[in-house]
Amino acid sequence: MFKKSLLFISLASIVFAGNIKMDLNAKYGANNFHTKGAQKYAQLVKDYSKGSVNITVHPGSALIKGNPLKAVKDATVAMTDMFIPFTSGGGKVFGISALPFIADSYDEAYKLYQLAKPAYEKTAKKWNQKILYSVTWPASGFYSKKQINTIADFDDVKTRTYDKNSAAFVNKAGGSAVALPWGEVYSSLRTGMVDSVVTSSASGKDGKFWEVLSHYTKINYAYPLQAVTINLDYWNSLSKAQQGAMLKAAKEIEASQWEAAKQEDKVALETLAKNGVIVNEASQELKTQLDKIADELLKEYLSDANSQIKKIFEEYRK
C-alpha cells in the first residue's frame, strides 16, 4: 500500500508539471524489428502529444530480467514489450497465437489476433496494465542439421521450443523438446545439447544460425505475437489528450509493423540463403502429417478452455 501511494505521488508530480517521462523495456536488441518499432512508436507519441509524453526505449531487456507482466503490474517499469505466448501469467489466453498450424498466412494471423484481442486485453487488465499494440513475428519455421521431408525425419531431433504448445508439437512428431532461454540457444547448438530450433526466420538471422545449422524448413508453425503494454496507474495519470496521442500512435505503428514483419521475413530468408542455409518449403506430405498433430493439440487445448476462448475459434473457423 505504501509503495502504491508513493507511485501515485510520483505520477501526480509528473502530471502537474504537464510532462511525463516513461521507460519502455524492449526485450530484444536494438537491431530487432520489434525494438525498432518501439523506437518509432516513442517518436510518434512525442510528436502527437506535442512533446508532453516522452518515452525512452531500453533494448536488450535492460530493465527487466524476470516476468514482464509482474514488472509492469508493480510499476517496476512503466512500459514493456513481451512475447505473448511465453509470458508467465497469461494462461491459456496468451497461448492462442502460438497454437500450431492454426493460421497459415499473415492475413489469417491478423484475423485470429482481432478475434482474440478482447481476451488479451481482459487478461492484461487483471495484471494492472493496458495493451497498446501487438505485432506478429514472421511465421515460425524449423531449423535443423538435416532436411525435414516427412514426420519420420523428426525422430531423435533435440529441439529448442519456446512454449508448451511448441514442445508438445515436437514431442508428438517424434522428437525431444528442450526448454532453454534464448540467450543459451546458440551455445547449446554449438555443444550439441540441441540440434534444432522452432523459431522465426528473423530470430535465426539475428542469431546467425548459419554458423551452427544448415537447413530451414518453412512449416509456418505459428505467427506468435509481441505486445507493448503500459501500467494502468501510469495510463490513468495521463490527460485525455495524451492518451489519445498514445492510442493514435499505437494504431499507426501496429499497422506499419505488421507490414514490417512481412518485409523482415523476406530479408531474413534472403540472408539465411546468402549465408548457406538451405531454405525449403514444407512438402505436402509433411504438411498433411503436421496438420494431424495440430488437430490433436487444438482439441487438447480447447478441452478445458473457457467459453470466451472457444468462441474465438468458432468465429475463426467460419
VEXMARBA-713529 format. One record per residue (C-alpha): y, x negated, z; residue in three letters; residue number from 1. Coordinates in Angstrom, 2 decimals. Layout:
<sites>
       v       u       w residuo num
       Y       X       Z     ALA NUM
...
</sites>
This chain:
<sites>
       v       u       w residuo num
    0.00    0.00    0.00     MET   1
    2.40   -2.82    0.89     PHE   2
    1.56   -4.61   -2.36     LYS   3
    2.28   -1.47   -4.38     LYS   4
    5.60   -0.94   -2.57     SER   5
    6.65   -4.45   -3.49     LEU   6
    5.74   -3.71   -7.09     LEU   7
    7.97   -0.62   -7.13     PHE   8
   10.84   -2.61   -5.57     ILE   9
   10.43   -5.31   -8.19     SER  10
   10.32   -2.80  -11.02     LEU  11
   13.32   -0.92   -9.71     ALA  12
   15.40   -4.07   -9.59     SER  13
   14.47   -4.91  -13.19     ILE  14
   15.26   -1.43  -14.50     VAL  15
   18.53   -1.31  -12.54     PHE  16
   19.53   -4.43  -14.42     ALA  17
   18.98   -2.49  -17.67     GLY  18
   16.50   -5.04  -18.91     ASN  19
   12.80   -5.53  -18.39     ILE  20
   10.62   -8.58  -18.93     LYS  21
    6.84   -8.36  -19.13     MET  22
    3.99  -10.78  -19.74     ASP  23
    1.19   -9.89  -22.15     LEU  24
   -2.08  -11.74  -21.70     ASN  25
   -3.75  -12.36  -25.09     ALA  26
   -7.45  -13.12  -24.85     LYS  27
   -7.72  -15.34  -27.92     TYR  28
   -5.89  -18.41  -29.19     GLY  29
   -2.52  -18.45  -30.89     ALA  30
   -4.05  -18.55  -34.39     ASN  31
   -6.26  -15.48  -33.89     ASN  32
   -5.03  -12.50  -35.89     PHE  33
   -5.09  -10.21  -32.82     HIS  34
   -2.83  -12.64  -30.97     THR  35
   -0.54  -12.88  -33.97     LYS  36
   -0.43   -9.08  -33.97     GLY  37
    0.59   -9.08  -30.31     ALA  38
    3.38  -11.54  -31.10     GLN  39
    4.63   -9.27  -33.88     LYS  40
    4.41   -6.30  -31.52     TYR  41
    6.55   -8.09  -28.94     ALA  42
    9.19   -8.80  -31.56     GLN  43
    9.20   -5.19  -32.79     LEU  44
    9.58   -3.90  -29.23     VAL  45
   12.54   -6.22  -28.69     LYS  46
   14.13   -5.05  -31.93     ASP  47
   13.55   -1.32  -31.39     TYR  48
   14.64   -1.45  -27.73     SER  49
   17.80   -3.33  -28.75     LYS  50
   16.76   -6.26  -26.62     GLY  51
   16.19   -4.29  -23.42     SER  52
   12.40   -4.85  -23.36     VAL  53
   11.23   -8.44  -23.69     ASN  54
    7.51   -9.20  -23.86     ILE  55
    6.17  -12.76  -23.61     THR  56
    2.69  -13.23  -25.11     VAL  57
    0.39  -15.78  -23.43     HIS  58
   -2.51  -16.78  -25.76     PRO  59
   -5.91  -18.06  -24.70     GLY  60
   -6.29  -15.69  -21.75     SER  61
   -3.87  -17.90  -19.85     ALA  62
   -3.03  -15.20  -17.30     LEU  63
   -6.42  -13.53  -16.75     ILE  64
   -9.77  -15.15  -16.10     LYS  65
  -11.58  -12.04  -14.81     GLY  66
  -11.71   -8.34  -15.63     ASN  67
   -8.65   -7.33  -17.72     PRO  68
   -8.86   -3.67  -16.64     LEU  69
   -8.63   -4.65  -12.98     LYS  70
   -5.86   -7.19  -13.61     ALA  71
   -3.65   -4.57  -15.27     VAL  72
   -4.60   -1.90  -12.73     LYS  73
   -3.48   -4.17   -9.88     ASP  74
   -0.39   -5.34  -11.83     ALA  75
   -1.60   -8.93  -11.72     THR  76
   -0.27   -8.84  -15.26     VAL  77
    1.82   -6.08  -16.81     ALA  78
    0.03   -6.05  -20.15     MET  79
   -3.09   -7.44  -21.78     THR  80
   -5.28   -7.13  -24.81     ASP  81
   -9.00   -6.63  -24.31     MET  82
  -12.21   -6.46  -26.30     PHE  83
  -13.02   -2.84  -25.51     ILE  84
  -16.87   -2.86  -25.70     PRO  85
  -17.13   -5.89  -23.43     PHE  86
  -14.67   -4.68  -20.81     THR  87
  -16.34   -4.04  -17.46     SER  88
  -15.36   -0.66  -16.03     GLY  89
  -15.07    1.11  -19.39     GLY  90
  -18.52    2.63  -19.04     GLY  91
  -20.23    4.37  -21.95     LYS  92
  -16.91    5.37  -23.49     VAL  93
  -15.80    1.80  -24.16     PHE  94
  -19.11    1.08  -25.89     GLY  95
  -18.54    3.58  -28.69     ILE  96
  -17.04    1.22  -31.27     SER  97
  -19.86   -1.31  -30.79     ALA  98
  -22.75    1.06  -31.39     LEU  99
  -24.76   -0.45  -34.25     PRO 100
  -24.53    0.82  -37.82     PHE 101
  -22.56    3.96  -36.98     ILE 102
  -19.62    3.07  -39.22     ALA 103
  -20.21    1.13  -42.42     ASP 104
  -16.63    0.79  -43.63     SER 105
  -13.12    0.35  -42.25     TYR 106
  -12.32    3.97  -43.11     ASP 107
  -15.31    5.23  -41.15     GLU 108
  -14.47    2.91  -38.25     ALA 109
  -10.93    4.31  -38.17     TYR 110
  -12.25    7.87  -38.23     LYS 111
  -14.52    7.11  -35.25     LEU 112
  -11.60    5.49  -33.42     TYR 113
   -9.39    8.54  -33.89     GLN 114
  -12.11   10.85  -32.57     LEU 115
  -12.80    8.59  -29.59     ALA 116
   -9.14    7.86  -28.81     LYS 117
   -8.67   10.63  -26.20     PRO 118
  -11.77    9.38  -24.34     ALA 119
  -10.47    5.80  -24.41     TYR 120
   -7.09    6.94  -23.09     GLU 121
   -8.69    9.01  -20.32     LYS 122
  -10.73    6.01  -19.18     THR 123
   -7.70    3.71  -19.26     ALA 124
   -5.69    6.18  -17.18     LYS 125
   -8.35    6.04  -14.46     LYS 126
   -7.59    2.34  -14.33     TRP 127
   -3.83    2.94  -13.95     ASN 128
   -2.93    1.93  -17.48     GLN 129
   -1.99    3.22  -20.90     LYS 130
   -3.46    2.08  -24.23     ILE 131
   -0.63    1.22  -26.59     LEU 132
   -2.66    0.44  -29.70     TYR 133
   -6.15   -0.55  -30.79     SER 134
   -7.29   -2.61  -33.78     VAL 135
  -10.72   -3.22  -35.24     THR 136
  -12.34   -6.59  -35.64     TRP 137
  -13.82   -7.37  -39.04     PRO 138
  -17.35   -6.00  -39.15     ALA 139
  -19.87   -7.93  -37.05     SER 140
  -22.46   -9.83  -39.05     GLY 141
  -25.38  -12.11  -38.25     PHE 142
  -25.01  -15.91  -38.18     TYR 143
  -28.28  -17.86  -38.29     SER 144
  -30.00  -21.07  -39.29     LYS 145
  -32.19  -19.28  -41.81     LYS 146
  -31.82  -16.49  -44.33     GLN 147
  -32.40  -12.99  -42.97     ILE 148
  -34.06  -10.76  -45.58     ASN 149
  -36.21   -8.38  -43.53     THR 150
  -36.78   -7.40  -39.92     ILE 151
  -39.60   -9.96  -39.75     ALA 152
  -37.01  -12.74  -40.00     ASP 153
  -35.70  -11.78  -36.55     PHE 154
  -38.93  -12.98  -34.93     ASP 155
  -38.28  -15.80  -32.48     ASP 156
  -34.50  -15.93  -33.01     VAL 157
  -32.40  -16.54  -29.89     LYS 158
  -29.18  -14.63  -30.43     THR 159
  -25.92  -14.63  -28.53     ARG 160
  -24.87  -10.99  -28.28     THR 161
  -21.59   -9.55  -26.96     TYR 162
  -22.62   -6.38  -25.14     ASP 163
  -25.52   -4.18  -24.04     LYS 164
  -25.76   -2.47  -27.43     ASN 165
  -25.97   -5.66  -29.48     SER 166
  -28.50   -7.09  -27.02     ALA 167
  -30.70   -4.00  -27.36     ALA 168
  -30.44   -4.22  -31.14     PHE 169
  -31.58   -7.86  -31.28     VAL 170
  -34.44   -7.25  -28.85     ASN 171
  -35.68   -4.21  -30.77     LYS 172
  -35.51   -6.20  -34.00     ALA 173
  -37.91   -8.75  -32.51     GLY 174
  -35.51  -11.44  -31.37     GLY 175
  -34.31  -12.52  -27.94     SER 176
  -30.80  -11.62  -26.86     ALA 177
  -28.85  -14.15  -24.79     VAL 178
  -25.68  -13.29  -22.85     ALA 179
  -23.09  -16.06  -22.99     LEU 180
  -19.33  -16.32  -22.53     PRO 181
  -17.64  -17.02  -25.85     TRP 182
  -16.48  -20.41  -24.63     GLY 183
  -20.10  -21.56  -24.27     GLU 184
  -21.39  -20.34  -27.64     VAL 185
  -20.63  -23.42  -29.76     TYR 186
  -22.16  -25.88  -27.28     SER 187
  -25.20  -23.61  -26.87     SER 188
  -25.71  -23.61  -30.63     LEU 189
  -25.49  -27.40  -30.56     ARG 190
  -28.13  -27.71  -27.85     THR 191
  -30.44  -25.02  -29.25     GLY 192
  -30.06  -22.67  -26.32     MET 193
  -29.26  -20.09  -29.02     VAL 194
  -29.75  -20.34  -32.78     ASP 195
  -27.89  -17.25  -33.99     SER 196
  -24.89  -15.07  -33.15     VAL 197
  -23.82  -11.48  -33.70     VAL 198
  -20.08  -11.61  -34.33     THR 199
  -17.41  -11.18  -36.98     SER 200
  -16.53  -13.38  -39.93     SER 201
  -13.22  -14.09  -38.17     ALA 202
  -14.87  -15.36  -35.00     SER 203
  -17.22  -17.55  -36.99     GLY 204
  -14.25  -19.01  -38.86     LYS 205
  -12.32  -19.64  -35.65     ASP 206
  -15.42  -21.17  -34.06     GLY 207
  -16.19  -23.44  -37.05     LYS 208
  -19.75  -22.15  -37.16     PHE 209
  -20.43  -24.04  -40.40     TRP 210
  -20.88  -27.10  -38.22     GLU 211
  -23.89  -25.56  -36.45     VAL 212
  -25.19  -22.67  -38.59     LEU 213
  -25.96  -22.26  -42.28     SER 214
  -26.23  -18.52  -43.03     HIS 215
  -24.12  -15.39  -42.55     TYR 216
  -25.65  -12.02  -43.38     THR 217
  -23.18   -9.15  -43.79     LYS 218
  -25.15   -6.49  -41.95     ILE 219
  -21.98   -4.56  -40.97     ASN 220
  -23.37   -4.22  -37.48     TYR 221
  -20.24   -2.62  -35.97     ALA 222
  -16.44   -2.55  -36.04     TYR 223
  -15.58   -3.17  -32.36     PRO 224
  -12.06   -2.57  -31.11     LEU 225
   -9.46   -4.78  -29.45     GLN 226
   -6.85   -2.82  -27.46     ALA 227
   -3.50   -3.60  -25.85     VAL 228
   -2.73   -1.82  -22.56     THR 229
    0.15   -1.62  -20.09     ILE 230
    0.15   -0.93  -16.35     ASN 231
    1.26    2.68  -15.73     LEU 232
    3.71    1.71  -12.99     ASP 233
    5.47   -0.59  -15.42     TYR 234
    5.30    2.10  -18.12     TRP 235
    6.77    4.77  -15.87     ASN 236
    9.60    2.45  -14.85     SER 237
   10.86    2.34  -18.44     LEU 238
   13.51    4.67  -19.76     SER 239
   12.53    7.28  -22.36     LYS 240
   14.31    5.22  -24.99     ALA 241
   12.36    2.08  -24.02     GLN 242
    9.07    3.97  -24.02     GLN 243
    9.95    5.37  -27.43     GLY 244
   10.66    1.88  -28.74     ALA 245
    7.28    0.64  -27.48     MET 246
    5.41    3.57  -28.99     LEU 247
    7.20    3.20  -32.33     LYS 248
    6.29   -0.49  -32.41     ALA 249
    2.71    0.30  -31.38     ALA 250
    2.24    2.80  -34.20     LYS 251
    3.62    0.35  -36.72     GLU 252
    1.64   -2.66  -35.53     ILE 253
   -1.60   -0.68  -35.28     GLU 254
   -1.32    0.35  -38.93     ALA 255
   -0.43   -3.15  -40.14     SER 256
   -3.12   -4.82  -38.01     GLN 257
   -5.89   -2.58  -39.36     TRP 258
   -4.89   -3.86  -42.79     GLU 259
   -4.67   -7.39  -41.41     ALA 260
   -8.28   -7.10  -40.21     ALA 261
   -9.42   -6.48  -43.79     LYS 262
   -7.47   -9.47  -45.03     GLN 263
   -8.75  -11.61  -42.17     GLU 264
  -12.32  -10.67  -43.14     ASP 265
  -11.70  -11.72  -46.75     LYS 266
  -10.10  -15.04  -45.78     VAL 267
  -12.79  -15.78  -43.18     ALA 268
  -15.64  -15.15  -45.62     LEU 269
  -13.98  -17.43  -48.18     GLU 270
  -13.52  -20.11  -45.51     THR 271
  -17.14  -19.88  -44.42     LEU 272
  -18.40  -20.19  -48.01     ALA 273
  -15.99  -23.05  -48.75     LYS 274
  -17.46  -24.95  -45.80     ASN 275
  -21.05  -24.50  -46.91     GLY 276
  -22.18  -21.34  -45.15     VAL 277
  -24.41  -19.17  -47.36     ILE 278
  -22.90  -15.67  -47.21     VAL 279
  -25.29  -12.87  -48.14     ASN 280
  -25.14   -9.10  -48.36     GLU 281
  -27.90   -7.40  -46.37     ALA 282
  -30.84   -6.39  -48.57     SER 283
  -31.63   -2.71  -48.95     GLN 284
  -34.93   -3.25  -47.18     GLU 285
  -33.16   -4.83  -44.20     LEU 286
  -30.56   -2.04  -44.11     LYS 287
  -33.30    0.59  -44.01     THR 288
  -35.13   -1.21  -41.22     GLN 289
  -31.97   -1.70  -39.17     LEU 290
  -30.93    1.93  -39.62     ASP 291
  -34.15    2.99  -37.89     LYS 292
  -33.28    0.80  -34.90     ILE 293
  -29.74    2.20  -34.91     ALA 294
  -31.05    5.77  -34.75     ASP 295
  -33.19    4.87  -31.73     GLU 296
  -30.25    3.24  -29.97     LEU 297
  -27.91    6.15  -30.64     LEU 298
  -30.45    8.63  -29.24     LYS 299
  -30.82    6.49  -26.11     GLU 300
  -27.05    6.17  -25.79     TYR 301
  -26.45    9.91  -26.10     LEU 302
  -29.36   10.92  -23.85     SER 303
  -27.23   10.68  -20.70     ASP 304
  -23.76   10.84  -22.29     ALA 305
  -21.24   13.44  -21.14     ASN 306
  -20.14   16.35  -23.31     SER 307
  -16.96   14.61  -24.45     GLN 308
  -18.89   11.68  -25.90     ILE 309
  -21.49   13.93  -27.52     LYS 310
  -18.72   15.96  -29.13     LYS 311
  -17.22   12.78  -30.61     ILE 312
  -20.42   12.11  -32.53     PHE 313
  -20.87   15.74  -33.51     GLU 314
  -17.40   15.67  -35.08     GLU 315
  -18.01   12.27  -36.64     TYR 316
  -21.20   13.42  -38.35     ARG 317
  -19.52   16.43  -40.01     LYS 318
</sites>
